[in-house]
Amino acid sequence: MQPPPRKLTTHQQAVLIQVLLTFPEQQVEVCFSPSAGDALAYAQDFLAVFQAIGWKATGPESADLPGGQTASLALVAGEEGSLPASAEALRDALRVYGIEVETFCASGSNSVSGKFVLAVGSQ
């Protein structure tokens, strides 16, 4: 039996919006694994949150995690290896709901200060 598709509830979206509003003008790229059936819709849930708070959000783009990593949900930092405070706040808020988020460093990326990638993988 397949698990139900992932989605952010209206309450979860509202809480994320409230938490992330304290970080204006952030840049985030949203991508999803094409092999995960629910990943696109789940990625669109996050994109809606980011757009609601006025972040410069792009995607969702079909892409695999860096280095062949597999994760249900991941935050990808640039070469400097550290996530911006906004991404850490997102990760911490999701953990309150039992949604685990892994962190990866994307070597070879042209990172912009305050920019990160949210990658939605398989369940």
RANORFEN-V41180 format. One record per residue. RES is the residue in one small letter. SS is DSSP state (H for helix, E for strand, L for the rest). PSI is psi in whole degrees, 0 to 359 (999 if undefined). Layout:
RES,SS,PSI + RES,SS,PSI
This chain:
m,L,132 + q,L,142 + p,L,155 + p,L,153 + p,L,144 + r,L,145 + k,L,153 + l,L,131 + t,L,165 + t,H,320 + h,H,314 + q,H,318 + q,H,317 + a,H,317 + v,H,316 + l,H,319 + i,H,314 + q,H,318 + v,H,315 + l,H,346 + l,L,337 + t,L,358 + f,L,81 + p,L,158 + e,L,42 + q,L,161 + q,E,130 + v,E,141 + e,E,132 + v,E,128 + c,E,165 + f,E,154 + s,L,125 + p,L,344 + s,L,352 + a,L,119 + g,L,327 + d,L,1 + a,H,321 + l,H,311 + a,H,321 + y,H,318 + a,H,322 + q,H,328 + d,H,314 + f,H,319 + l,H,319 + a,H,321 + v,H,311 + f,H,320 + q,H,326 + a,H,331 + i,L,6 + g,L,17 + w,L,155 + k,E,96 + a,E,134 + t,E,156 + g,E,196 + p,E,138 + e,E,145 + s,E,120 + a,L,154 + d,L,158 + l,L,153 + p,H,143 + g,H,19 + g,H,16 + q,L,150 + t,L,127 + a,L,150 + s,L,318 + l,E,134 + a,E,148 + l,E,130 + v,E,118 + a,E,162 + g,L,191 + e,L,329 + e,L,344 + g,L,358 + s,L,142 + l,L,147 + p,L,159 + a,H,327 + s,H,320 + a,H,323 + e,H,321 + a,H,320 + l,H,311 + r,H,314 + d,H,320 + a,H,321 + l,H,324 + r,H,331 + v,H,327 + y,L,10 + g,L,18 + i,L,107 + e,L,141 + v,L,126 + e,E,159 + t,E,134 + f,E,158 + c,E,128 + a,L,100 + s,L,146 + g,L,5 + s,L,150 + n,L,89 + s,L,146 + v,L,140 + s,L,130 + g,L,2 + k,E,144 + f,E,173 + v,E,134 + l,E,119 + a,E,127 + v,E,118 + g,L,202 + s,L,157 + q,L,999
